[in-house]
Amino acid sequence: MKEEVIAIYDIGKTNKKLLLFDMDLNQISEEEVIFDEIRDDDGFECDDIEKIESWIRKSSSDLARSEKYNLRAVNFATYGATLVYLDAHGRRLTPLYNYLKPLDDEISEYLYSRYGGRDEFSRQTASPALGMLNSGLQVLWLKFKKPDVFARVRKILHFPQYLAYLLTGQAVSEHTSIGCHTAMWDFDNMQYHIWLADEGIILPQPVEVETHTETVISGTKVMVGTGLHDSSASLVPYFNAGTARFLLVSTGTWCINMNPFNEEILTAEELSRDCLCYLSITKKPVKSSRLFLGHMHDAAVKIMSEYFKIHENSFRLVKPDTRLLNKIIPKYESEAIFIDTSASVPSLIEDPELFVFDNFIEGYHKLMIELSDLAVQAIQLVIPENDDIEVIYLTGGFSKNPLFIRLVASSFPDKKVYTSEISNATALGAALITLGSLPAGSKASPDIGLIEVKY
């Protein structure tokens, strides 16, 4: 008898994955592909959307015809800030423009000047001024820079919804994709911002994230979801973990702190410190902050490794040393060796004075003290004044760093701090949404591998 499965496409900037889950949400298969970037029509790097389209069509068709699996449903979770433009025949008009593509200041200023100025517009849309990362400005860019192409646009879809469209032919939108610093959503009135209509830009009205469309794939009836923004999808397993109010600290190159229970309005100061709001699967604002944690860590470790003439991966062997911490913390007090915090966005000091340390281990403890202090400050930005957060979940690469998790946990003695060992939280979140939407779908509660941090 065939095994019933849910297929989730987890599309990142570097890695693209196809994961299969059974009806109890156990992951039973994972395929990872990497497509080389290509150049768009301006010569800027971008994802090869044609290869992604071909891979999705072929792999979903193969699954639908599989003799091993009974494909019940498909859903998508992708990176945000990316749009696809369709013509009157439903055909894609452009390459998949990269959100790192430069944006002329005159385009953003054109928008800001008409809607209360940069600070007020950013506050209304919970979107710091980030150039093309504000994907609504990508539409303006297309309108101003490529008017012939824009004149042929009939539908605009966010990336997750476009991938679902490949299978369903249904052009829809949903809140998690609209709410990821797109500058499209009016958080004051919880609707599309008026500037879109003023510019003649029409997007589909958002549907419920649980919406699935029955689709025939290679002769098999399959339920296909709307697609989700990856950050919002990654929160879903933790909503299922219990009733405690929590925030999620997702660490890696970027440390993203997400609080789905903070309803305070973003302030101008928070926006200047790289805070923003996502929209959760329940259409509620998710106050978030971010920190270039992993990048600063890796760059500093490289500098130290060269100075002390050791292998760059030696930091993985460093264990928390209480005696050393008690020596270093009072010795340097607030003196920074590695991180320049004079600007609103912290950065690595280019030439740190490493001669003050006796060895690499001492220097690494000082580095982690500074980085954990920054992480704590970023976390505190998303904790409301009336602090009702009970639990902090630490995930990602730094959740495996014993020195980091000990330092962070010690800064929140009134909260339970857990590390979580979900290997594919984004895909699991999308699978949870999909499973609950299937006829007679179960309410599986997968294990998210929680370990309480003691310090």
Secondary structure, 3 states (H helix, E strand, C coil): CCEEEEEEEEECCCCEEEEEECCCCCEEEEEEECCCCEECCCCCEEECHHHHHHHHHHHHHHHHCCCCEEEEEEEEEECCCCEEEECCCCCECCCECCCCCCCCHHHHHHHHHHCCHHHHHHHHHCCCCCHHHCHHHHHHHHHHHCHHHHCCCCEEEEHHHHHHHHHHCCCCEEHHHHCCCCCCEECCCCEECHHHHHCCCCCCCEECCCCEEEEEECCEEEEEECCEEHHHHHHHHHHCCCCCCEEEEEECCCEEEEECCCCCCCCHHHHHCCCEEEECCCCCEEEEEEECHHHHHHHHHHHHHHHHCCCHHHHHHCCCCHHHHHHHHHHHCCCCCCEECCCCCCEECCCCCHHHCCCHHHHHHHHHHHHHHHHHHHHHCCCCCCCCCCEEEEEEHHHHCHHHHHHHHHCCCCCEEEEECCCCHHHHHHHHHHHHHCCCCCCCCCCCCEEECCC
